[in-house]
């Protein structure tokens, strides 16, 4: 059997994840803005 038909799944480092959380916890900062800054497609998040 071949590869899964799921689209490419990104694996992010612990440092990247910690940075994303830290930025999202800043006052007056939207998660969508953090996602855009980090280059994450928040419109179609993937939660494994």
C-alpha positions, 0 to 999 in steps of 0.5 A, spaced: 500 500 500 502 507 498 503 513 502 497 516 505 492 520 501 493 526 507 496 532 505 503 534 507 503 534 515 508 539 518 512 537 524 514 543 528 520 543 533 519 544 541 522 551 540 518 553 534 512 551 538 514 554 545 515 561 540 508 560 538 505 559 544 509 565 547 507 570 542 499 568 542 499 569 550 501 577 548 496 582 550 492 584 544 495 579 539 490 575 535 492 567 534 491 569 526 496 574 526 501 569 530 500 564 525 501 569 519 507 571 522 510 564 523 508 562 516 502 557 519 496 556 514 491 557 520 485 557 515 486 549 515 490 547 521 491 540 522 491 536 529 494 529 529 
